[in-house]
Amino acid sequence: MEIVCFKAEPTSFKTDGGTLSWNVVGAKAVTLQQQPVNAVDSQKVVPKDDTTYELAATWVDGTKVTKSLTVPVLKVQVTKVEARDFKVDRSNSNFLPVAVTIVFDVNGATGGHFHCSSATGSEYAPMDRAKHSSTQWTAFYATTIPPAPTFSFPFDYSFQGDLLLPATGSGEINETGVKWVGR
């Protein structure tokens, strides 16, 4: 009497989920997530987040044995956002030219979009993968704004991939650089 195997194929799930399979010998009753199942079977599952599945077998004498299996769900993740080549030209008395390259460190992305707007302009554009890194993406934003002691304007981003959950977030470009708020 034993749980011979309990496994997930593949071991990490993407958009289409995966299959749990098990083989239990000599049990009177078998449950998966507290639902009755056959002793030898498989089941397609499509979880949205990392999930722990529990297979339980009850023997004829009433003894219960459980086995747990945690399946990670792969997600697009933004791990860092920073400003590079941040320039503010305060020498012009009518407008402040502002230019910044924003670099996103992202796991699992195949594409991304960036949107930023100020009082004098707006930009919505696809992002480019950085030439030197497969996990970095860059967005360039340039605008002119009326001169003021301080300034700020919001940006939003989204990354997509072949993984289940996209990454979206927002931030703010201000006179000191970039503030990032992940979602």
Order of alpha helices (4+ residues) and beta strands (2+ residues): beta-beta-beta-beta-beta-beta-beta-beta-beta-beta-beta-beta-beta-beta-beta-beta
